[in-house]
Amino acid sequence: MKLLESLSCKNQDDIYQTLNASTVLLDFCDNEQCFSMLTAPEPLSRLIDICCGGSDHNRQNLPYALNLLSTIINQFAEAAGSKN
């Protein structure tokens, strides 16, 4: 959750914290155990809140949060496609 908060409006001035959190969270998407932790209801809900919270308050971090959400959605789509 702390990594997700680094992509929220709570971190408005430390781009290095944003970049580090983004890198780690994207790496989580490549690990099945970490991916399941990231997509648990609470963290996923927080990520969606960050992405939908308005760009004025989170201008620095929003592209990174949206990229993470997009990656997660693509992972789900690939998993669903491989089951069919």
Backbone as XML, in Angstrom:
<?xml version="1.0"?>
<chain id="A" units="angstrom">
  <residue number="1" name="MET">
    <atom name="N" x="0.826" y="-1.190" z="0.000"/>
    <atom name="CA" x="0.000" y="0.000" z="0.000"/>
    <atom name="C" x="0.874" y="1.259" z="0.000"/>
  </residue>
  <residue number="2" name="LYS">
    <atom name="N" x="2.002" y="1.183" z="0.668"/>
    <atom name="CA" x="2.880" y="2.351" z="0.710"/>
    <atom name="C" x="3.403" y="2.688" z="-0.688"/>
  </residue>
  <residue number="3" name="LEU">
    <atom name="N" x="3.681" y="1.669" z="-1.478"/>
    <atom name="CA" x="4.118" y="1.913" z="-2.856"/>
    <atom name="C" x="3.015" y="2.588" z="-3.659"/>
  </residue>
  <residue number="4" name="LEU">
    <atom name="N" x="1.790" y="2.163" z="-3.459"/>
    <atom name="CA" x="0.673" y="2.794" z="-4.155"/>
    <atom name="C" x="0.509" y="4.245" z="-3.733"/>
  </residue>
  <residue number="5" name="GLU">
    <atom name="N" x="0.711" y="4.517" z="-2.463"/>
    <atom name="CA" x="0.603" y="5.888" z="-1.971"/>
    <atom name="C" x="1.661" y="6.781" z="-2.608"/>
  </residue>
  <residue number="6" name="SER">
    <atom name="N" x="2.775" y="6.195" z="-3.017"/>
    <atom name="CA" x="3.808" y="6.973" z="-3.708"/>
    <atom name="C" x="3.329" y="7.440" z="-5.077"/>
  </residue>
  <residue number="7" name="LEU">
    <atom name="N" x="2.296" y="6.803" z="-5.596"/>
    <atom name="CA" x="1.711" y="7.203" z="-6.876"/>
    <atom name="C" x="0.478" y="8.085" z="-6.692"/>
  </residue>
  <residue number="8" name="SER">
    <atom name="N" x="0.178" y="8.420" z="-5.459"/>
    <atom name="CA" x="-1.014" y="9.223" z="-5.170"/>
    <atom name="C" x="-0.639" y="10.694" z="-4.993"/>
  </residue>
  <residue number="9" name="CYS">
    <atom name="N" x="-1.637" y="11.496" z="-4.710"/>
    <atom name="CA" x="-1.400" y="12.924" z="-4.502"/>
    <atom name="C" x="-0.658" y="13.198" z="-3.197"/>
  </residue>
  <residue number="10" name="LYS">
    <atom name="N" x="-0.486" y="12.195" z="-2.370"/>
    <atom name="CA" x="0.296" y="12.364" z="-1.142"/>
    <atom name="C" x="1.772" y="12.589" z="-1.439"/>
  </residue>
  <residue number="11" name="ASN">
    <atom name="N" x="2.199" y="12.212" z="-2.633"/>
    <atom name="CA" x="3.571" y="12.426" z="-3.076"/>
    <atom name="C" x="3.535" y="13.350" z="-4.284"/>
  </residue>
  <residue number="12" name="GLN">
    <atom name="N" x="3.621" y="14.645" z="-4.040"/>
    <atom name="CA" x="3.505" y="15.594" z="-5.133"/>
    <atom name="C" x="4.834" y="16.193" z="-5.574"/>
  </residue>
  <residue number="13" name="ASP">
    <atom name="N" x="5.918" y="15.879" z="-4.875"/>
    <atom name="CA" x="7.160" y="16.573" z="-5.218"/>
    <atom name="C" x="8.388" y="15.683" z="-5.329"/>
  </residue>
  <residue number="14" name="ASP">
    <atom name="N" x="8.257" y="14.392" z="-5.163"/>
    <atom name="CA" x="9.423" y="13.507" z="-5.215"/>
    <atom name="C" x="9.287" y="12.542" z="-6.394"/>
  </residue>
  <residue number="15" name="ILE">
    <atom name="N" x="9.767" y="12.971" z="-7.549"/>
    <atom name="CA" x="9.645" y="12.153" z="-8.754"/>
    <atom name="C" x="10.431" y="10.855" z="-8.635"/>
  </residue>
  <residue number="16" name="TYR">
    <atom name="N" x="11.525" y="10.869" z="-7.874"/>
    <atom name="CA" x="12.311" y="9.642" z="-7.704"/>
    <atom name="C" x="11.538" y="8.597" z="-6.921"/>
  </residue>
  <residue number="17" name="GLN">
    <atom name="N" x="10.779" y="9.036" z="-5.931"/>
    <atom name="CA" x="9.924" y="8.110" z="-5.184"/>
    <atom name="C" x="8.857" y="7.534" z="-6.114"/>
  </residue>
  <residue number="18" name="THR">
    <atom name="N" x="8.314" y="8.370" z="-6.976"/>
    <atom name="CA" x="7.322" y="7.923" z="-7.950"/>
    <atom name="C" x="7.913" y="6.885" z="-8.889"/>
  </residue>
  <residue number="19" name="LEU">
    <atom name="N" x="9.079" y="7.189" z="-9.442"/>
    <atom name="CA" x="9.724" y="6.269" z="-10.379"/>
    <atom name="C" x="10.088" y="4.943" z="-9.730"/>
  </residue>
  <residue number="20" name="ASN">
    <atom name="N" x="10.605" y="4.995" z="-8.517"/>
    <atom name="CA" x="10.959" y="3.760" z="-7.806"/>
    <atom name="C" x="9.722" y="2.918" z="-7.523"/>
  </residue>
  <residue number="21" name="ALA">
    <atom name="N" x="8.671" y="3.547" z="-7.030"/>
    <atom name="CA" x="7.439" y="2.811" z="-6.726"/>
    <atom name="C" x="6.850" y="2.217" z="-7.999"/>
  </residue>
  <residue number="22" name="SER">
    <atom name="N" x="6.844" y="2.993" z="-9.066"/>
    <atom name="CA" x="6.310" y="2.508" z="-10.337"/>
    <atom name="C" x="7.081" y="1.292" z="-10.832"/>
  </residue>
  <residue number="23" name="THR">
    <atom name="N" x="8.397" y="1.345" z="-10.754"/>
    <atom name="CA" x="9.235" y="0.227" z="-11.204"/>
    <atom name="C" x="8.956" y="-1.033" z="-10.398"/>
  </residue>
  <residue number="24" name="VAL">
    <atom name="N" x="8.890" y="-0.899" z="-9.091"/>
    <atom name="CA" x="8.645" y="-2.059" z="-8.227"/>
    <atom name="C" x="7.251" y="-2.628" z="-8.487"/>
  </residue>
  <residue number="25" name="LEU">
    <atom name="N" x="6.259" y="-1.758" z="-8.584"/>
    <atom name="CA" x="4.894" y="-2.236" z="-8.802"/>
    <atom name="C" x="4.739" y="-2.905" z="-10.162"/>
  </residue>
  <residue number="26" name="LEU">
    <atom name="N" x="5.404" y="-2.387" z="-11.174"/>
    <atom name="CA" x="5.358" y="-3.044" z="-12.480"/>
    <atom name="C" x="6.055" y="-4.403" z="-12.438"/>
  </residue>
  <residue number="27" name="ASP">
    <atom name="N" x="7.128" y="-4.509" z="-11.654"/>
    <atom name="CA" x="7.786" y="-5.806" z="-11.473"/>
    <atom name="C" x="6.858" y="-6.795" z="-10.770"/>
  </residue>
  <residue number="28" name="PHE">
    <atom name="N" x="6.016" y="-6.287" z="-9.861"/>
    <atom name="CA" x="5.046" y="-7.144" z="-9.178"/>
    <atom name="C" x="4.119" y="-7.820" z="-10.188"/>
  </residue>
  <residue number="29" name="CYS">
    <atom name="N" x="3.839" y="-7.151" z="-11.275"/>
    <atom name="CA" x="2.930" y="-7.703" z="-12.283"/>
    <atom name="C" x="3.514" y="-8.935" z="-12.962"/>
  </residue>
  <residue number="30" name="ASP">
    <atom name="N" x="4.825" y="-9.095" z="-12.919"/>
    <atom name="CA" x="5.482" y="-10.237" z="-13.555"/>
    <atom name="C" x="5.633" y="-11.438" z="-12.625"/>
  </residue>
  <residue number="31" name="ASN">
    <atom name="N" x="5.276" y="-11.266" z="-11.364"/>
    <atom name="CA" x="5.395" y="-12.329" z="-10.374"/>
    <atom name="C" x="3.994" y="-12.716" z="-9.915"/>
  </residue>
  <residue number="32" name="GLU">
    <atom name="N" x="3.646" y="-13.983" z="-10.060"/>
    <atom name="CA" x="2.276" y="-14.428" z="-9.775"/>
    <atom name="C" x="1.842" y="-14.132" z="-8.339"/>
  </residue>
  <residue number="33" name="GLN">
    <atom name="N" x="2.699" y="-14.396" z="-7.368"/>
    <atom name="CA" x="2.349" y="-14.164" z="-5.966"/>
    <atom name="C" x="2.184" y="-12.668" z="-5.692"/>
  </residue>
  <residue number="34" name="CYS">
    <atom name="N" x="3.101" y="-11.865" z="-6.191"/>
    <atom name="CA" x="3.021" y="-10.412" z="-5.994"/>
    <atom name="C" x="1.824" y="-9.827" z="-6.738"/>
  </residue>
  <residue number="35" name="PHE">
    <atom name="N" x="1.549" y="-10.367" z="-7.919"/>
    <atom name="CA" x="0.406" y="-9.893" z="-8.704"/>
    <atom name="C" x="-0.891" y="-10.134" z="-7.947"/>
  </residue>
  <residue number="36" name="SER">
    <atom name="N" x="-1.004" y="-11.269" z="-7.300"/>
    <atom name="CA" x="-2.232" y="-11.546" z="-6.543"/>
    <atom name="C" x="-2.358" y="-10.614" z="-5.341"/>
  </residue>
  <residue number="37" name="MET">
    <atom name="N" x="-1.232" y="-10.231" z="-4.738"/>
    <atom name="CA" x="-1.285" y="-9.259" z="-3.637"/>
    <atom name="C" x="-1.706" y="-7.885" z="-4.164"/>
  </residue>
  <residue number="38" name="LEU">
    <atom name="N" x="-1.183" y="-7.518" z="-5.312"/>
    <atom name="CA" x="-1.479" y="-6.212" z="-5.907"/>
    <atom name="C" x="-2.924" y="-6.114" z="-6.366"/>
  </residue>
  <residue number="39" name="THR">
    <atom name="N" x="-3.500" y="-7.229" z="-6.769"/>
    <atom name="CA" x="-4.871" y="-7.225" z="-7.283"/>
    <atom name="C" x="-5.895" y="-7.671" z="-6.246"/>
  </residue>
  <residue number="40" name="ALA">
    <atom name="N" x="-5.486" y="-7.767" z="-5.000"/>
    <atom name="CA" x="-6.451" y="-8.014" z="-3.925"/>
    <atom name="C" x="-7.397" y="-6.810" z="-3.871"/>
  </residue>
  <residue number="41" name="PRO">
    <atom name="N" x="-8.583" y="-6.982" z="-3.336"/>
    <atom name="CA" x="-9.575" y="-5.905" z="-3.377"/>
    <atom name="C" x="-9.089" y="-4.541" z="-2.855"/>
  </residue>
  <residue number="42" name="GLU">
    <atom name="N" x="-8.440" y="-4.521" z="-1.726"/>
    <atom name="CA" x="-8.042" y="-3.233" z="-1.139"/>
    <atom name="C" x="-6.989" y="-2.495" z="-1.979"/>
  </residue>
  <residue number="43" name="PRO">
    <atom name="N" x="-5.865" y="-3.142" z="-2.348"/>
    <atom name="CA" x="-4.889" y="-2.416" z="-3.175"/>
    <atom name="C" x="-5.430" y="-2.035" z="-4.555"/>
  </residue>
  <residue number="44" name="LEU">
    <atom name="N" x="-6.201" y="-2.907" z="-5.172"/>
    <atom name="CA" x="-6.744" y="-2.601" z="-6.488"/>
    <atom name="C" x="-7.732" y="-1.436" z="-6.406"/>
  </residue>
  <residue number="45" name="SER">
    <atom name="N" x="-8.531" y="-1.431" z="-5.377"/>
    <atom name="CA" x="-9.471" y="-0.331" z="-5.164"/>
    <atom name="C" x="-8.723" y="0.985" z="-4.952"/>
  </residue>
  <residue number="46" name="ARG">
    <atom name="N" x="-7.644" y="0.933" z="-4.197"/>
    <atom name="CA" x="-6.844" y="2.146" z="-3.960"/>
    <atom name="C" x="-6.236" y="2.644" z="-5.267"/>
  </residue>
  <residue number="47" name="LEU">
    <atom name="N" x="-5.724" y="1.749" z="-6.085"/>
    <atom name="CA" x="-5.145" y="2.140" z="-7.367"/>
    <atom name="C" x="-6.205" y="2.801" z="-8.249"/>
  </residue>
  <residue number="48" name="ILE">
    <atom name="N" x="-7.390" y="2.242" z="-8.283"/>
    <atom name="CA" x="-8.475" y="2.830" z="-9.077"/>
    <atom name="C" x="-8.836" y="4.212" z="-8.535"/>
  </residue>
  <residue number="49" name="ASP">
    <atom name="N" x="-8.871" y="4.355" z="-7.217"/>
    <atom name="CA" x="-9.138" y="5.670" z="-6.612"/>
    <atom name="C" x="-8.069" y="6.678" z="-7.022"/>
  </residue>
  <residue number="50" name="ILE">
    <atom name="N" x="-6.805" y="6.249" z="-7.018"/>
    <atom name="CA" x="-5.711" y="7.136" z="-7.412"/>
    <atom name="C" x="-5.884" y="7.566" z="-8.869"/>
  </residue>
  <residue number="51" name="CYS">
    <atom name="N" x="-6.227" y="6.628" z="-9.723"/>
    <atom name="CA" x="-6.375" y="6.917" z="-11.156"/>
    <atom name="C" x="-7.582" y="7.800" z="-11.447"/>
  </residue>
  <residue number="52" name="CYS">
    <atom name="N" x="-8.621" y="7.685" z="-10.644"/>
    <atom name="CA" x="-9.857" y="8.427" z="-10.912"/>
    <atom name="C" x="-10.003" y="9.672" z="-10.032"/>
  </residue>
  <residue number="53" name="GLY">
    <atom name="N" x="-9.000" y="9.958" z="-9.233"/>
    <atom name="CA" x="-9.098" y="11.048" z="-8.268"/>
    <atom name="C" x="-8.970" y="12.440" z="-8.841"/>
  </residue>
  <residue number="54" name="GLY">
    <atom name="N" x="-8.697" y="12.566" z="-10.076"/>
    <atom name="CA" x="-8.556" y="13.884" z="-10.677"/>
    <atom name="C" x="-7.112" y="14.211" z="-10.974"/>
  </residue>
  <residue number="55" name="SER">
    <atom name="N" x="-6.870" y="14.661" z="-12.167"/>
    <atom name="CA" x="-5.493" y="14.892" z="-12.602"/>
    <atom name="C" x="-4.876" y="16.149" z="-12.011"/>
  </residue>
  <residue number="56" name="ASP">
    <atom name="N" x="-5.660" y="17.118" z="-11.581"/>
    <atom name="CA" x="-5.092" y="18.351" z="-11.040"/>
    <atom name="C" x="-4.336" y="18.121" z="-9.744"/>
  </residue>
  <residue number="57" name="HIS">
    <atom name="N" x="-4.808" y="17.205" z="-8.935"/>
    <atom name="CA" x="-4.181" y="16.952" z="-7.651"/>
    <atom name="C" x="-3.024" y="15.978" z="-7.749"/>
  </residue>
  <residue number="58" name="ASN">
    <atom name="N" x="-2.943" y="15.253" z="-8.829"/>
    <atom name="CA" x="-1.936" y="14.201" z="-8.944"/>
    <atom name="C" x="-1.266" y="14.212" z="-10.321"/>
  </residue>
  <residue number="59" name="ARG">
    <atom name="N" x="-0.987" y="15.377" z="-10.791"/>
    <atom name="CA" x="-0.454" y="15.548" z="-12.148"/>
    <atom name="C" x="0.859" y="14.794" z="-12.360"/>
  </residue>
  <residue number="60" name="GLN">
    <atom name="N" x="1.749" y="14.814" z="-11.376"/>
    <atom name="CA" x="3.059" y="14.157" z="-11.511"/>
    <atom name="C" x="2.937" y="12.646" z="-11.609"/>
  </residue>
  <residue number="61" name="ASN">
    <atom name="N" x="2.068" y="12.058" z="-10.823"/>
    <atom name="CA" x="2.036" y="10.603" z="-10.667"/>
    <atom name="C" x="0.980" y="9.895" z="-11.513"/>
  </residue>
  <residue number="62" name="LEU">
    <atom name="N" x="0.005" y="10.620" z="-11.995"/>
    <atom name="CA" x="-1.111" y="9.993" z="-12.690"/>
    <atom name="C" x="-0.679" y="9.137" z="-13.880"/>
  </residue>
  <residue number="63" name="PRO">
    <atom name="N" x="0.260" y="9.566" z="-14.726"/>
    <atom name="CA" x="0.658" y="8.695" z="-15.840"/>
    <atom name="C" x="1.216" y="7.347" z="-15.376"/>
  </residue>
  <residue number="64" name="TYR">
    <atom name="N" x="1.927" y="7.345" z="-14.274"/>
    <atom name="CA" x="2.496" y="6.099" z="-13.748"/>
    <atom name="C" x="1.421" y="5.203" z="-13.150"/>
  </residue>
  <residue number="65" name="ALA">
    <atom name="N" x="0.464" y="5.803" z="-12.457"/>
    <atom name="CA" x="-0.648" y="5.030" z="-11.896"/>
    <atom name="C" x="-1.504" y="4.437" z="-13.012"/>
  </residue>
  <residue number="66" name="LEU">
    <atom name="N" x="-1.770" y="5.226" z="-14.042"/>
    <atom name="CA" x="-2.566" y="4.727" z="-15.175"/>
    <atom name="C" x="-1.832" y="3.617" z="-15.925"/>
  </residue>
  <residue number="67" name="ASN">
    <atom name="N" x="-0.533" y="3.749" z="-16.056"/>
    <atom name="CA" x="0.260" y="2.699" z="-16.702"/>
    <atom name="C" x="0.182" y="1.397" z="-15.911"/>
  </residue>
  <residue number="68" name="LEU">
    <atom name="N" x="0.268" y="1.498" z="-14.594"/>
    <atom name="CA" x="0.160" y="0.304" z="-13.750"/>
    <atom name="C" x="-1.212" y="-0.337" z="-13.894"/>
  </residue>
  <residue number="69" name="LEU">
    <atom name="N" x="-2.260" y="0.467" z="-13.854"/>
    <atom name="CA" x="-3.614" y="-0.069" z="-14.001"/>
    <atom name="C" x="-3.788" y="-0.720" z="-15.368"/>
  </residue>
  <residue number="70" name="SER">
    <atom name="N" x="-3.265" y="-0.105" z="-16.392"/>
    <atom name="CA" x="-3.328" y="-0.668" z="-17.735"/>
    <atom name="C" x="-2.595" y="-2.012" z="-17.815"/>
  </residue>
  <residue number="71" name="THR">
    <atom name="N" x="-1.446" y="-2.086" z="-17.179"/>
    <atom name="CA" x="-0.681" y="-3.334" z="-17.149"/>
    <atom name="C" x="-1.468" y="-4.436" z="-16.459"/>
  </residue>
  <residue number="72" name="ILE">
    <atom name="N" x="-2.106" y="-4.103" z="-15.361"/>
    <atom name="CA" x="-2.916" y="-5.085" z="-14.632"/>
    <atom name="C" x="-4.079" y="-5.569" z="-15.499"/>
  </residue>
  <residue number="73" name="ILE">
    <atom name="N" x="-4.750" y="-4.646" z="-16.154"/>
    <atom name="CA" x="-5.874" y="-5.018" z="-17.020"/>
    <atom name="C" x="-5.398" y="-5.921" z="-18.151"/>
  </residue>
  <residue number="74" name="ASN">
    <atom name="N" x="-4.260" y="-5.591" z="-18.735"/>
    <atom name="CA" x="-3.705" y="-6.418" z="-19.814"/>
    <atom name="C" x="-3.337" y="-7.811" z="-19.316"/>
  </residue>
  <residue number="75" name="GLN">
    <atom name="N" x="-2.819" y="-7.910" z="-18.108"/>
    <atom name="CA" x="-2.482" y="-9.218" z="-17.528"/>
    <atom name="C" x="-3.737" y="-10.066" z="-17.380"/>
  </residue>
  <residue number="76" name="PHE">
    <atom name="N" x="-4.827" y="-9.443" z="-16.903"/>
    <atom name="CA" x="-6.096" y="-10.173" z="-16.773"/>
    <atom name="C" x="-6.612" y="-10.604" z="-18.139"/>
  </residue>
  <residue number="77" name="ALA">
    <atom name="N" x="-6.501" y="-9.730" z="-19.129"/>
    <atom name="CA" x="-6.967" y="-10.060" z="-20.476"/>
    <atom name="C" x="-6.159" y="-11.210" z="-21.068"/>
  </residue>
  <residue number="78" name="GLU">
    <atom name="N" x="-4.853" y="-11.204" z="-20.864"/>
    <atom name="CA" x="-4.012" y="-12.305" z="-21.363"/>
    <atom name="C" x="-4.352" y="-13.611" z="-20.675"/>
  </residue>
  <residue number="79" name="ALA">
    <atom name="N" x="-4.599" y="-13.556" z="-19.367"/>
    <atom name="CA" x="-4.957" y="-14.767" z="-18.625"/>
    <atom name="C" x="-6.298" y="-15.312" z="-19.103"/>
  </residue>
  <residue number="80" name="ALA">
    <atom name="N" x="-7.248" y="-14.428" z="-19.345"/>
    <atom name="CA" x="-8.554" y="-14.874" z="-19.827"/>
    <atom name="C" x="-8.449" y="-15.439" z="-21.236"/>
  </residue>
  <residue number="81" name="GLY">
    <atom name="N" x="-7.605" y="-14.845" z="-22.062"/>
    <atom name="CA" x="-7.424" y="-15.320" z="-23.423"/>
    <atom name="C" x="-6.761" y="-16.679" z="-23.476"/>
  </residue>
  <residue number="82" name="SER">
    <atom name="N" x="-5.870" y="-16.949" z="-22.550"/>
    <atom name="CA" x="-5.175" y="-18.232" z="-22.556"/>
    <atom name="C" x="-6.060" y="-19.358" z="-22.038"/>
  </residue>
  <residue number="83" name="LYS">
    <atom name="N" x="-7.121" y="-19.023" z="-21.332"/>
    <atom name="CA" x="-8.042" y="-20.054" z="-20.822"/>
    <atom name="C" x="-9.024" y="-20.496" z="-21.896"/>
  </residue>
  <residue number="84" name="ASN">
    <atom name="N" x="-9.216" y="-19.657" z="-22.897"/>
    <atom name="CA" x="-10.196" y="-19.979" z="-23.952"/>
    <atom name="C" x="-9.600" y="-20.815" z="-25.024"/>
  </residue>
</chain>
